[in-house]
Amino acid sequence: MFGRAQALLGIVKSAKRGTGRFAKASAAKAAGATPAKRGRPAGGGSSKSDQIRGLLNSGMSVAEIAKKVGSTPNLVYVVKSKVGTSGKRGPGRPPKAASGATPSMNGIAGILDMVRNSERERAQLRAALERVQGILADALG
């Protein structure tokens, strides 16, 4: 025996027909009043998550925040990831930064700059090689 039959036999209590939520909403709609909001009421900023957000902005560590609010460190990490102040990188590899050391190939001036740089590098490498040869000659001979 289920629900309605139990109510008819007096085994369980039940409200009279036409007194439930749907009836109240229909009556309010007919009267032109705005129906009451359904669902969970909006918080006034006193939840643990709101307290954690405030403390994260102050720069406290995760363990200190969890201890002060009375929550687990996992909740602090979850709130931190939702806030977006975690400083984690976005997806993919970041683009290479354009360095001023490598000149661009803009016309003949760029080509000349590249040739000068390669000649300068070549002279530095030749000087280093001559120093190594001198050290080897002293050590062997």
Buried (B, 14 or more C-beta within 10 A) or exposed (E): EEEEEEEEEEEEEEEEEEEEEEEEEEEEEEEEEEEEEEEEEEEEEEEBBBBBBEBBEEEBEBEBBBEEBEBEBEBBBBBBEEEEEEEEEEEEEEEEEEEEEEBEEEEEEEEEBBEEEEEEEEEEEEEEEEEEEEEEEEEEE
